[in-house]
Amino acid sequence: MDTSDPDIAFDAQGICNHCHTYDTAIRRYVITGEAGKRYTLALVDKIKRTGAKKPYDCLIGLSGGVDSTYVAYKVKQYGLRPLALHLDNGWDSELAVKNIENVCNKLNIDLHTTVLDWEEFRELQIAFLRAATPDAEIPSDHAITASAVHSARQIGVSFIITGNNLRTETHVPRAWSQGHLDWRYIRSVNKAHGSGPLRSFPHLGMLDFHLHPWNKKFVNILNYIDYSKKNAITLLEKELGWKYYGGKHYESIYTRWYQGFYLPQKFGYDKRRSHLSSLICSGEITRQEALQTMQDTEYSVTLQKQDTAYVIKKLGLSEDEFQAIMHLPKKKYSDYRSYGQIYRTRLFGLLRKFYRAVHL
C-alpha cells in the first residue's frame, strides 16, 4: 500500500492502518485450526437442520471466480444442497461462462441466473462513469447482494454462503470505493447523470438490509476453513477443470477494464496493491513477490486497448464522449446524497441497536 490511498496512516514502525485493521479483523472474525473445523461443522449442521424439508438448504453466489467456485466445492463436500445464483450483467467473459457451467455440472448444483435489463443497466453504468467517482462497480456489487437476498426469500432458505473472506479482501481504502449497499447513493448518481428511473434494477433499501436481520444470514465460510487462494486454485484446476483468469475478478470483462485501466488512468488507484497486501498479511506471498507482481504486465497494453474499445462500443459511447468522461473532474462518494450521511448520525446508531434488539 502507498499514499495513493489518501487516508493511509503509518505508525512509528512504518506499519500502515490497513495492516492493523487486518490483524484486528482476523482475531475477531477468523477461526482457524481445529476450532475452525468444529465451528464449520456446527454451522453446516445448523444449515442442514434449518433447510431439511426444503428443496435447497442454502444459497451460494457463483461468479466463476476462484473464491465463489471454491465455496461451491466445499459446500458440496460438506453435504449441503445449495442453489447457485449468478448475476448476468452483460459483461461475463466467455471463460467465466464455461467455468460456471462446468462447475455446476461436475458438482451437480442447480443454477439460477438473474439477468439484468441491459439497457437500464447500461445507462446506470454510464451514469456512474459520468459521476466521476472511483466506484463504478457499485451497481454490479449492489445488484449481486440484492439478488441474493431476494432469491433466498423466494426459495425460503435462511443462509446465503459467500466467497467473501478476510484473508484476501481487507486492504480496501474507503477513498477507492464505498457505498456498495447504499441504494440512496445509487439513486442519487442515477438522478444526476442517468437517463431515467430505475424500474427493474435489483436493490435493497435501508430497511431491507441495514436494519433487517438479513445481514446476519450471510455466511463467510472461507473465514473458518484455513482458506488459501493459491491452494484453492490448484485444487479447482485439478478436480473441476477450472481455469484461472489472470487476475482477481477478471472473470468480468468490465471489471478487468475498470480495475486494470480506468482506475489507474483516471484516479491513480491500482487495486492490485490492496489484493496483494492482503495476501502478504495472510502469509500466502512475500512482500518481494508482491512487488515483483506489480512490475509484471498481466494486463497487457494490447488487451487494455481491446477492452477499452469493447467497453466504449458496448456502452454505446462515442470516442469523444468517452474521452470527456476520462477528463471529468474527479469526485467522491460524499459528493452525492447517500445513506452514509444518515448512518453516521448518533440517532441512527441508537435506532439500529433498538430495532435489532427487538427483531433478532
DAHU-V760149 format. One record per helix or strand of 3 or more residues. SS is the DSSP state (@ for helix, = for strand). FROM is the first residue (numbers start at 1). TO is the last residue. If there is no record, write none. Layout:
BEGIN
((SS;FROM;TO) (SS;FROM;TO))
END
This chain:
BEGIN
((@;17;29) (@;33;50) (=;58;61) (@;66;77) (=;82;88) (@;94;107) (=;110;115) (@;118;131) (@;138;155) (@;183;193) (@;206;211) (@;213;216) (@;221;224) (@;229;240) (@;253;267) (@;272;281) (@;287;295) (@;301;315) (@;319;326) (@;333;335) (@;340;343) (@;346;359))
END
